[in-house]
Amino acid sequence: MPDSALSVSDITRPISPSPDPRRWSALAILLTGAFLAPLDFFIVNVAMPAITTGLHSTAADVQLVISGYAVIYAVFLITGGRLGDIFGRKAIFMAGLAGFAVASALCGLAWSPAVLIAARMLQGLAAAAMAPQALASVHALFPAHERGRALSIYGVVLGLSSIVGQLLGGALVGADLDGFGWRLIFLINLPIALVAFLAAIPLLRETRSEKRPRLDLGGVVLSSLALSSLVVPLVEGRERGWPWWSVLMLLATPVFVELFRRYELSLARAGGDPLIDLSIFRLPGLVRGIAAILTLYAMATFFLTYSIYLQGALGFSAWQAGLAILPFSAGFLAGSTFSPAISRLTGGFAPAFGFSSSAFGAAATALLVLAFPPGTMPPLLLMAPALGFIGLGMGTSMPTMMRAIVERVGPHHAGLVGGIVNSTLQVSAAISVAVLGGLFFTILGARTDAGGIGTAFAWTLLAIAAFHVGGAYLAAGLGQRKVACRALPSVAD
């Protein structure tokens, strides 16, 4: 298919009752970016011990390998979504994908901790460009009767990235093919990115916002300052003992947020193109939905602390730790597969059902860990269903929350909301690792024994459950949604 923008005929052509395979092929390519970006956040968790040994790095170095990516990715996601609206989602996606591949190669070939940290930051910047384009393109590519399914698939893929990150990380580090060890977790991105890039050339059509806005540089700077002042101390503060600068940055966050709000309102009144159209937050349920999304990635701490529990308390290898996520994976697949049926049965309470299920599973897992002797894995017949409930909840809440939020806005805000949703998830992960990860290490203290790790893990799970109970409250009724405006494909200028 030729590389051309969507035309007026695409808008006026009657909607076909049968799915257009070209649209689904395009979505599959775009989902590669949506999948790779969070995958490379989670895949490093299992490889942390191997990276420390392989590069003779310190704990602070490895923390920066994780946090450097997380900070850059979270800070520039909204800007990445807006760039797609302005310059075209295909162009920004392909530029981001190429940059991600180059950065992944640098990560895999890194000869020192400093090089790896710098490459990870470049990787985060590229991920922020490519990841929002999939969610933004759903409005542009799909008619209303197919959009719900596309959004559900997007939510499932986003959730699968965390699972595959754990499994793949453990498998690649454990396999140590040709002595590459941990480097394979980055080099594996290269063939995937190459195939997606080559497929995008003929299969992706260019789409952008109907009214091509100008890039709001002032908004980019102020939003970056606001997000950085929040995320940087959250991901670095605990590891460094909460130095004065981290506290100062957190205190400065409301100031930067208010400066950003005032600047955006002033620009809108002057007839400019603000980075974020603040009027969208007046849409019914949108703020509540974003607040619920903010609790969703409390589960990021589960993956981190579960890996520590398995390897530190139970003596599992990286490969065994990766396999131990399979009950969660099975639950996630069940939840995502049956989420349409759950939506029909529960109406607008499908997202709340998902949050409640994951909260129940986290609490049950915590009680099992506490009930059995330290250093002993609870029986699989009990542990697997508990982990399965966590996965079931995530598999249900991810796709239903995506639909509940994105279908509240019109196509002209698609890139913006794509960036906001992805950025919210990353801020959620940062807050989770800082607050709940801080709880884990505070309870653990100087202990390294199986009992200490198990107790810290169990109390962290109970805190995750509390976050998801809050998410269930916020998400209640959000599934009863109305599409904000008539669904039309976006037209490139």
C-alpha positions as CSV (number, residue, x, y, z in Angstrom):
1,M,0.0,0.0,0.0
2,P,1.4,3.4,-0.9
3,D,2.8,5.7,1.8
4,S,0.1,8.4,1.8
5,A,-1.9,10.3,4.3
6,L,-5.5,9.6,5.1
7,S,-7.6,11.6,2.6
8,V,-11.1,13.1,2.6
9,S,-12.4,10.0,0.9
10,D,-11.4,8.0,3.9
11,I,-13.8,10.1,6.0
12,T,-16.7,10.1,3.6
13,R,-16.4,6.4,2.6
14,P,-19.2,4.3,4.2
15,I,-17.9,2.1,7.1
16,S,-17.6,-1.5,5.9
17,P,-19.1,-4.0,8.3
18,S,-16.1,-6.3,7.8
19,P,-12.8,-5.5,9.4
20,D,-10.1,-4.0,7.1
21,P,-7.0,-6.1,7.5
22,R,-4.8,-3.1,6.6
23,R,-5.9,-1.3,9.7
24,W,-5.1,-4.2,11.9
25,S,-1.7,-4.7,10.3
26,A,-0.9,-1.0,10.9
27,L,-2.0,-1.4,14.5
28,A,0.2,-4.5,15.0
29,I,3.3,-2.4,13.8
30,L,2.4,0.5,16.1
31,L,1.9,-1.8,19.0
32,T,5.5,-2.9,18.7
33,G,6.5,0.5,20.0
34,A,3.9,0.4,22.8
35,F,5.2,-3.0,23.8
36,L,9.0,-2.4,23.6
37,A,8.9,0.8,25.7
38,P,7.5,-0.7,29.0
39,L,9.2,-4.0,28.2
40,D,12.6,-2.4,28.6
41,F,11.5,-0.9,31.9
42,F,10.6,-4.3,33.4
43,I,13.1,-6.6,31.8
44,V,16.0,-5.0,33.7
45,N,14.6,-6.1,37.1
46,V,15.6,-9.7,36.7
47,A,19.0,-8.8,35.2
48,M,20.1,-6.4,38.0
49,P,22.5,-8.9,39.7
50,A,24.0,-10.0,36.3
51,I,24.6,-6.3,35.3
52,T,26.2,-5.5,38.7
53,T,28.6,-8.4,38.3
54,G,29.3,-8.0,34.5
55,L,30.1,-4.3,34.6
56,H,31.6,-4.3,38.2
57,S,29.0,-1.6,38.9
58,T,27.7,-0.4,42.2
59,A,24.1,-0.6,43.5
60,A,23.7,3.1,42.7
61,D,24.9,2.5,39.1
62,V,22.3,-0.2,38.6
63,Q,19.6,2.0,40.1
64,L,20.5,4.7,37.5
65,V,20.2,2.1,34.7
66,I,16.6,1.7,35.7
67,S,15.7,5.2,36.9
68,G,17.5,7.0,34.0
69,Y,15.3,5.3,31.5
70,A,12.2,5.8,33.7
71,V,12.7,9.5,34.2
72,I,13.3,10.4,30.6
73,Y,10.5,8.2,29.4
74,A,8.0,9.6,31.8
75,V,9.0,13.3,31.3
76,F,8.8,13.3,27.5
77,L,5.8,11.1,26.8
78,I,3.3,14.0,26.5
79,T,5.7,15.8,24.2
80,G,6.1,12.7,22.1
81,G,2.4,12.3,21.7
82,R,2.1,16.0,20.7
83,L,4.9,15.7,18.1
84,G,2.9,12.9,16.4
85,D,-0.1,15.2,16.2
86,I,2.1,17.9,14.6
87,F,4.6,16.2,12.3
88,G,2.7,12.9,11.7
89,R,2.4,9.8,13.8
90,K,4.2,7.6,11.2
91,A,7.2,9.9,10.9
92,I,7.6,10.2,14.7
93,F,7.0,6.5,15.3
94,M,9.7,5.5,12.8
95,A,12.1,8.1,14.1
96,G,11.5,6.9,17.6
97,L,11.8,3.2,16.6
98,A,15.1,3.8,14.8
99,G,16.5,5.8,17.8
100,F,15.3,3.0,20.2
101,A,17.2,0.4,18.1
102,V,20.4,2.4,18.1
103,A,20.2,3.0,21.9
104,S,19.5,-0.7,22.5
105,A,22.6,-1.6,20.5
106,L,24.6,0.9,22.7
107,C,23.2,-0.7,25.8
108,G,24.1,-4.2,24.7
109,L,27.6,-3.2,23.8
110,A,28.2,-0.9,26.8
111,W,31.7,-1.3,28.3
112,S,31.1,0.7,31.5
113,P,28.3,1.7,33.8
114,A,28.4,5.3,32.6
115,V,28.0,4.2,29.0
116,L,25.1,2.0,29.9
117,I,23.4,4.7,31.9
118,A,23.7,7.3,29.0
119,A,22.5,4.7,26.5
120,R,19.5,4.0,28.7
121,M,18.6,7.7,28.8
122,L,18.7,7.9,25.0
123,Q,16.6,4.7,24.9
124,G,14.0,6.4,27.2
125,L,13.9,9.5,24.9
126,A,13.3,7.4,21.8
127,A,10.7,5.3,23.6
128,A,8.8,8.5,24.6
129,A,8.6,9.3,20.9
130,M,7.4,6.0,19.6
131,A,5.1,4.7,22.4
132,P,2.3,7.2,22.3
133,Q,1.7,6.9,18.6
134,A,-0.2,3.6,18.8
135,L,-2.8,4.9,21.2
136,A,-3.1,8.2,19.2
137,S,-3.5,6.3,15.9
138,V,-6.5,4.2,17.1
139,H,-8.8,7.2,16.6
140,A,-7.3,7.9,13.2
141,L,-7.3,4.4,11.8
142,F,-10.5,2.7,13.2
143,P,-14.2,3.5,12.8
144,A,-16.3,3.6,15.9
145,H,-17.5,0.0,15.7
146,E,-13.9,-1.3,15.7
147,R,-12.3,1.2,18.1
148,G,-13.3,-0.6,21.3
149,R,-11.7,-3.8,20.2
150,A,-8.5,-1.9,19.1
151,L,-8.3,-0.1,22.5
152,S,-8.7,-3.4,24.4
153,I,-5.9,-5.0,22.4
154,Y,-3.7,-2.0,23.2
155,G,-4.4,-2.4,26.9
156,V,-3.6,-6.1,26.7
157,V,-0.3,-5.6,24.9
158,L,0.7,-2.9,27.5
159,G,0.0,-5.3,30.3
160,L,1.8,-8.2,28.5
161,S,5.0,-6.2,28.3
162,S,5.5,-6.4,32.1
163,I,5.0,-10.2,32.0
164,V,7.2,-10.8,29.0
165,G,9.8,-8.6,30.6
166,Q,10.1,-10.9,33.6
167,L,10.0,-14.1,31.6
168,L,12.3,-12.9,28.8
169,G,14.8,-11.3,31.2
170,G,15.1,-14.5,33.2
171,A,15.4,-16.7,30.1
172,L,18.0,-14.5,28.4
173,V,20.2,-14.0,31.4
174,G,19.9,-17.7,32.4
175,A,20.7,-18.9,28.8
176,D,23.9,-16.7,28.6
177,L,24.1,-17.4,24.8
178,D,27.7,-17.1,23.5
179,G,28.6,-15.4,26.8
180,F,26.5,-12.3,26.1
181,G,24.5,-12.8,29.3
182,W,22.6,-9.7,30.4
183,R,23.5,-7.9,27.1
184,L,20.9,-10.0,25.3
185,I,18.0,-8.2,27.1
186,F,18.9,-5.1,25.0
187,L,20.2,-6.7,21.8
188,I,17.0,-8.7,21.4
189,N,15.3,-5.4,20.5
190,L,17.3,-5.0,17.3
191,P,15.6,-7.7,15.1
192,I,12.2,-6.7,16.5
193,A,12.8,-3.1,15.7
194,L,14.2,-3.9,12.2
195,V,11.2,-6.0,11.2
196,A,8.7,-3.3,12.5
197,F,10.6,-0.5,10.7
198,L,10.7,-2.3,7.4
199,A,7.0,-3.3,7.7
200,A,6.0,0.3,8.6
201,I,7.3,1.7,5.3
202,P,4.6,0.2,3.1
203,L,1.9,-0.5,5.7
204,L,1.6,2.6,7.8
205,R,-0.3,5.6,6.5
206,E,0.6,9.0,7.8
207,T,-2.0,10.6,10.2
208,R,-1.8,13.8,12.2
209,S,-4.2,16.2,13.8
210,E,-6.7,17.8,11.4
211,K,-5.6,21.3,12.5
212,R,-1.9,21.1,12.6
213,P,-0.8,22.8,15.8
214,R,2.5,24.5,16.5
215,L,4.8,23.0,19.1
216,D,4.4,24.7,22.4
217,L,8.1,25.0,23.5
218,G,7.2,26.9,26.6
219,G,4.8,24.2,27.6
220,V,7.4,21.5,26.8
221,V,9.9,23.2,29.1
222,L,7.5,23.8,32.0
223,S,5.9,20.3,31.8
224,S,9.3,18.7,31.7
225,L,10.3,20.7,34.8
226,A,7.1,19.8,36.6
227,L,7.5,16.1,35.8
228,S,11.2,16.0,36.5
229,S,10.8,17.7,39.9
230,L,8.3,14.9,40.8
231,V,9.8,11.8,39.2
232,V,13.6,12.4,39.7
233,P,13.4,12.6,43.5
234,L,11.0,9.7,43.6
235,V,13.2,7.3,41.7
236,E,16.5,8.5,43.2
237,G,15.7,9.9,46.6
238,R,15.3,6.7,48.6
239,E,18.4,5.1,47.2
240,R,20.4,8.2,48.1
241,G,18.9,8.7,51.6
242,W,16.6,11.6,50.6
243,P,19.2,14.3,50.2
244,W,18.2,18.0,50.5
245,W,17.9,18.4,46.7
246,S,15.4,15.6,46.4
247,V,13.2,17.2,49.1
248,L,13.6,20.6,47.4
249,M,12.5,19.2,44.0
250,L,9.4,17.7,45.5
251,L,8.5,20.9,47.2
252,A,9.0,22.7,43.9
253,T,6.6,20.4,42.0
254,P,3.4,22.3,42.8
255,V,5.0,25.5,41.8
256,F,6.0,24.2,38.4
257,V,2.6,22.7,37.9
258,E,0.9,26.0,38.7
259,L,3.3,27.9,36.4
260,F,2.5,25.4,33.6
261,R,-1.2,25.7,34.2
262,R,-1.2,29.5,34.0
263,Y,1.1,29.5,31.0
264,E,-1.2,27.0,29.1
265,L,-4.3,29.0,29.9
266,S,-2.7,32.2,28.9
267,L,-1.5,30.7,25.6
268,A,-5.0,29.3,24.9
269,R,-6.6,32.7,25.5
270,A,-4.1,34.3,23.1
271,G,-5.2,31.9,20.4
272,G,-2.1,29.7,20.5
273,D,-1.7,25.9,20.6
274,P,-1.0,24.8,24.2
275,L,0.8,21.5,24.7
276,I,-2.1,20.3,26.8
277,D,-5.6,21.6,26.2
278,L,-6.7,21.8,29.8
279,S,-10.4,21.9,28.8
280,I,-10.3,18.1,28.3
281,F,-10.1,17.6,32.0
282,R,-13.7,19.0,32.2
283,L,-14.9,15.9,30.4
284,P,-17.0,13.7,32.8
285,G,-15.0,11.0,34.5
286,L,-11.7,11.8,32.8
287,V,-9.9,13.1,35.9
288,R,-11.2,10.2,38.0
289,G,-10.0,7.8,35.3
290,I,-6.5,9.2,35.2
291,A,-6.4,9.0,39.0
292,A,-7.4,5.3,38.8
293,I,-4.7,4.8,36.2
294,L,-2.2,6.4,38.7
295,T,-2.9,3.5,41.1
296,L,-2.6,0.8,38.5
297,Y,1.2,0.5,38.2
298,A,1.5,0.0,42.0
299,M,2.0,-3.5,40.6
300,A,5.4,-2.4,39.3
301,T,6.7,-2.9,42.8
302,F,5.3,-6.4,42.8
303,F,7.6,-7.4,40.0
304,L,10.6,-5.8,41.6
305,T,10.0,-7.2,45.1
306,Y,8.8,-10.6,43.8
307,S,12.1,-11.1,42.0
308,I,14.0,-10.2,45.2
309,Y,11.9,-12.6,47.2
310,L,12.4,-15.4,44.8
311,Q,16.2,-15.0,44.3
312,G,17.1,-13.6,47.8
313,A,14.8,-15.6,50.1
314,L,14.1,-18.8,48.1
315,G,17.4,-19.1,46.2
316,F,15.9,-19.1,42.7
317,S,18.0,-18.5,39.7
318,A,17.1,-15.7,37.2
319,W,15.6,-18.3,34.9
320,Q,13.5,-19.9,37.7
321,A,12.4,-16.4,38.9
322,G,11.2,-15.7,35.3
323,L,9.2,-18.9,35.2
324,A,7.6,-18.2,38.6
325,I,5.6,-15.4,37.0
326,L,3.6,-17.9,34.9
327,P,0.6,-18.2,37.2
328,F,0.3,-14.4,37.0
329,S,0.6,-14.6,33.3
330,A,-2.1,-17.2,33.0
331,G,-4.4,-15.0,35.1
332,F,-3.6,-12.0,33.0
333,L,-4.4,-13.9,29.7
334,A,-7.7,-15.1,31.2
335,G,-8.6,-11.6,32.3
336,S,-7.7,-10.0,29.0
337,T,-9.5,-12.7,27.0
338,F,-12.7,-12.5,29.0
339,S,-12.7,-8.8,29.7
340,P,-15.5,-8.2,27.0
341,A,-17.6,-10.8,28.8
342,I,-16.8,-9.3,32.2
343,S,-17.8,-5.9,30.8
344,R,-21.1,-7.2,29.6
345,L,-21.8,-8.9,33.0
346,T,-20.7,-6.0,35.2
347,G,-21.6,-3.0,33.1
348,G,-19.6,0.1,34.1
349,F,-17.9,-1.8,36.9
350,A,-15.5,-3.9,34.9
351,P,-12.5,-1.8,35.7
352,A,-13.4,-1.8,39.4
353,F,-13.8,-5.6,39.2
354,G,-10.3,-5.8,37.8
355,F,-8.8,-3.7,40.6
356,S,-10.7,-5.7,43.2
357,S,-9.4,-9.0,41.8
358,S,-5.7,-7.9,41.9
359,A,-6.2,-6.5,45.4
360,F,-7.6,-9.8,46.6
361,G,-4.8,-11.7,44.9
362,A,-2.1,-9.5,46.4
363,A,-3.5,-9.8,49.9
364,A,-3.9,-13.6,49.5
365,T,-0.3,-14.0,48.3
366,A,0.9,-11.9,51.3
367,L,-0.9,-14.1,53.8
368,L,0.5,-17.2,52.2
369,V,4.1,-15.9,52.4
370,L,3.6,-15.1,56.1
371,A,1.9,-18.4,56.9
372,F,4.7,-20.7,55.7
373,P,8.3,-21.0,57.2
374,P,10.9,-18.5,55.9
375,G,12.8,-19.7,52.9
376,T,10.0,-22.1,51.9
377,M,7.8,-21.5,48.8
378,P,4.1,-21.9,49.7
379,P,2.5,-24.9,48.0
380,L,1.8,-24.3,44.3
381,L,-1.8,-25.3,44.7
382,L,-2.3,-22.3,47.0
383,M,0.3,-19.9,45.5
384,A,-0.7,-20.3,41.9
385,P,-4.4,-19.2,42.3
386,A,-3.3,-16.2,44.4
387,L,-0.9,-15.0,41.8
388,G,-3.5,-15.9,39.2
389,F,-6.0,-13.5,40.8
390,I,-3.4,-10.7,40.6
391,G,-3.0,-11.4,36.9
392,L,-6.7,-11.7,36.4
393,G,-7.2,-8.3,37.9
394,M,-4.5,-6.6,35.8
395,G,-5.7,-8.4,32.6
396,T,-9.2,-7.0,33.2
397,S,-8.4,-3.5,34.4
398,M,-5.8,-2.6,31.8
399,P,-7.9,-2.9,28.6
400,T,-11.1,-1.7,30.2
401,M,-9.4,1.4,31.7
402,M,-7.9,2.2,28.3
403,R,-11.3,2.1,26.7
404,A,-12.9,4.1,29.5
405,I,-10.4,6.9,29.2
406,V,-9.6,7.2,25.5
407,E,-13.2,6.9,24.3
408,R,-14.0,10.0,26.4
409,V,-12.1,12.3,24.0
410,G,-12.3,13.2,20.4
411,P,-9.8,12.3,17.6
412,H,-8.2,15.8,17.7
413,H,-7.0,15.0,21.3
414,A,-5.8,11.5,20.5
415,G,-2.1,12.2,20.6
416,L,-2.4,14.3,23.7
417,V,-4.4,11.7,25.7
418,G,-2.0,8.9,24.4
419,G,0.9,10.8,26.0
420,I,-1.0,11.6,29.2
421,V,-2.1,8.0,29.8
422,N,1.4,6.6,29.1
423,S,3.0,9.3,31.2
424,T,0.5,8.7,34.1
425,L,1.5,5.0,34.0
426,Q,5.1,5.8,34.2
427,V,4.6,8.3,37.0
428,S,2.5,5.6,38.7
429,A,5.5,3.2,38.4
430,A,7.9,5.8,39.8
431,I,5.6,6.6,42.8
432,S,5.1,2.9,43.4
433,V,8.8,2.0,43.4
434,A,9.6,5.0,45.6
435,V,6.8,4.7,48.1
436,L,6.1,0.9,48.1
437,G,9.7,0.0,47.3
438,G,10.7,2.3,50.1
439,L,8.4,0.5,52.4
440,F,9.9,-2.8,51.4
441,F,13.5,-1.7,52.1
442,T,12.5,0.1,55.3
443,I,10.9,-3.1,56.7
444,L,13.9,-5.1,55.5
445,G,16.4,-2.8,57.1
446,A,19.9,-4.4,57.3
447,R,18.5,-7.9,57.2
448,T,19.3,-10.2,54.3
449,D,17.9,-13.5,55.7
450,A,14.9,-15.3,54.1
451,G,12.6,-14.3,57.0
452,G,13.3,-10.6,56.7
453,I,12.8,-10.6,52.9
454,G,9.6,-12.6,53.1
455,T,8.1,-10.3,55.8
456,A,9.0,-7.2,53.8
457,F,7.6,-8.7,50.6
458,A,4.3,-9.6,52.3
459,W,3.7,-6.2,53.8
460,T,4.5,-4.6,50.5
461,L,1.9,-6.8,48.8
462,L,-0.6,-5.6,51.4
463,A,0.2,-2.0,50.5
464,I,-0.2,-2.8,46.8
465,A,-3.6,-4.3,47.6
466,A,-4.6,-1.1,49.4
467,F,-3.6,1.0,46.4
468,H,-5.8,-1.2,44.2
469,V,-8.7,-1.0,46.5
470,G,-8.4,2.8,46.0
471,G,-8.2,2.2,42.3
472,A,-11.4,0.1,42.4
473,Y,-13.2,3.0,44.2
474,L,-12.1,5.5,41.6
475,A,-12.8,3.3,38.7
476,A,-16.4,2.3,39.8
477,G,-18.8,3.1,37.0
478,L,-16.2,4.4,34.6
479,G,-17.0,1.6,32.1
480,Q,-20.3,3.3,31.5
481,R,-18.8,5.7,29.0
482,K,-19.9,7.8,26.0
483,V,-17.7,8.6,23.1
484,A,-16.9,12.3,23.2
485,C,-17.5,13.0,19.6
486,R,-18.3,11.3,16.4
487,A,-15.4,9.1,15.4
488,L,-13.7,10.2,12.2
489,P,-10.2,9.5,10.9
490,S,-7.7,12.3,11.3
491,V,-6.5,13.9,8.1
492,A,-2.9,14.8,7.4
493,D,-2.3,18.3,6.2
